[in-house]
Amino acid sequence: MSGWQPYHSYHLTKPGDIMLNLLHSKCQALEGGSPMSESDIRRHLNEINGWHHSNGSIEKTFNFKNFYETMAFMNAAAWICHTEDHHPDVALSYNRCVLRFNTHSVGGVSINDFICAAKVNALVAFVA
């Protein structure tokens, strides 16, 4: 658990700090916690490319050239989510994968959703 801080205690000074903290964080059990505020959700969404807030979740559509690339991405994303013990809802088709994160134990969006979203984004960050 070393290095993890709740989202409300981050001391951020410049754009990109949230993303860096998310990539180096681990999901934590949040039983009995509260969902993030709308302002915190908006602030975090500004740091993770392509995600949006919808119906109590954060969601992103990833597009690929073919089924093989889609499945390779999904398998890598599944491994990341498994290691974080935080799993998305998934809609998968030939060349598209939609991931939707929310935290059932808090009844909405939590920092765990953003941790996983940032790590999944890192999978495709350098793919043209």
VOGU-3710 file (C-alpha; in Angstrom, 3 decimals, decimal comma):
1> msgwqpyhsy> 0,000/0,000/0,000  2,981/2,319/0,035  2,635/5,476/-2,005  -1,164/5,343/-2,301  -3,125/8,388/-1,266  -6,867/8,924/-1,421  -7,834/11,160/-4,329  -8,811/14,002/-2,026  -5,311/14,217/-0,517  -3,296/14,511/-3,736
11> hltkpgdiml> -1,149/17,611/-3,700  -1,019/18,427/-7,393  0,697/21,431/-8,840  0,511/21,119/-12,619  -1,459/19,410/-15,410  -0,486/15,774/-15,785  0,132/15,210/-12,076  -3,158/13,344/-11,693  -2,285/10,988/-14,572  1,164/10,273/-13,144
21> nllhskcqal> -0,293/9,551/-9,707  -2,943/7,269/-11,225  -0,384/5,233/-13,162  1,631/4,660/-9,989  -1,355/3,880/-7,753  -3,045/0,608/-6,869  -6,762/0,104/-6,397  -7,844/-0,167/-2,772  -10,903/-1,609/-1,072  -13,418/1,218/-0,660
31> eggspmsesd> -16,230/-0,540/1,211  -18,469/2,016/2,863  -16,858/4,919/1,015  -18,558/7,630/-0,994  -18,476/8,193/-4,738  -16,370/11,037/-6,114  -17,960/14,453/-6,430  -18,897/15,766/-9,883  -16,096/18,335/-9,699  -13,500/15,658/-8,854
41> irrhlneing> -14,798/13,462/-11,684  -14,505/16,360/-14,158  -10,996/17,195/-12,926  -9,862/13,585/-13,348  -11,550/13,237/-16,757  -9,468/16,180/-17,970  -6,367/14,071/-17,325  -7,341/10,814/-19,049  -7,838/11,073/-22,775  -11,114/9,950/-24,333
51> whhsngsiek> -13,112/8,968/-21,246  -16,480/10,456/-20,383  -18,896/10,296/-17,459  -22,176/8,537/-18,196  -24,841/7,098/-15,890  -22,653/6,757/-12,810  -19,660/5,330/-14,682  -16,707/6,418/-16,756  -16,608/4,994/-20,257  -14,368/4,908/-23,334
61> tfnfknfyet> -14,632/3,321/-26,769  -11,417/1,918/-28,230  -11,295/1,297/-31,995  -8,993/-1,158/-33,756  -8,202/-2,389/-37,268  -9,434/-5,941/-36,791  -10,620/-8,595/-34,359  -7,097/-9,765/-33,509  -6,057/-6,275/-32,332  -9,317/-5,878/-30,427
71> mafmnaaawi> -8,805/-9,176/-28,614  -5,123/-8,452/-27,904  -6,153/-5,163/-26,292  -8,971/-6,800/-24,335  -6,674/-9,528/-23,007  -4,089/-6,955/-21,911  -6,803/-4,785/-20,317  -8,215/-7,863/-18,568  -4,796/-8,618/-17,078  -4,422/-5,040/-15,791
81> chtedhhpdv> -7,912/-5,063/-14,282  -7,334/-8,477/-12,724  -4,118/-7,308/-11,039  -6,018/-4,285/-9,698  -9,003/-6,458/-8,651  -11,279/-3,894/-10,311  -13,216/-5,057/-13,331  -15,081/-3,121/-16,029  -18,236/-3,853/-17,912  -17,183/-4,685/-21,480
91> alsynrcvlr> -18,859/-4,523/-24,882  -16,727/-6,190/-27,533  -17,147/-6,400/-31,304  -14,967/-7,066/-34,342  -12,997/-3,812/-34,222  -14,243/-2,040/-31,109  -14,143/-2,418/-27,353  -16,147/-0,285/-24,935  -14,994/-0,264/-21,312  -17,152/1,102/-18,520
101> fnthsvggvs> -15,864/1,436/-14,953  -17,760/2,150/-11,767  -17,299/1,100/-8,176  -20,250/-0,867/-6,852  -19,101/-0,613/-3,229  -19,430/3,203/-3,288  -22,403/3,404/-5,635  -20,692/5,428/-8,344  -17,337/6,560/-9,652  -14,257/6,240/-7,436
111> indficaakv> -10,532/6,750/-7,736  -10,216/3,024/-8,558  -12,066/3,645/-11,819  -9,579/6,332/-12,800  -6,584/4,207/-11,799  -7,736/1,441/-14,140  -8,710/3,879/-16,902  -5,250/5,487/-16,816  -3,504/2,122/-16,930  -5,691/0,876/-19,792
121> nalvafva> -5,031/4,122/-21,691  -1,297/3,494/-21,296  -1,724/0,286/-23,326  -2,565/2,258/-26,451  -0,802/5,559/-25,715  1,947/5,009/-28,287  0,036/3,081/-30,944  -0,479/5,035/-34,156
//
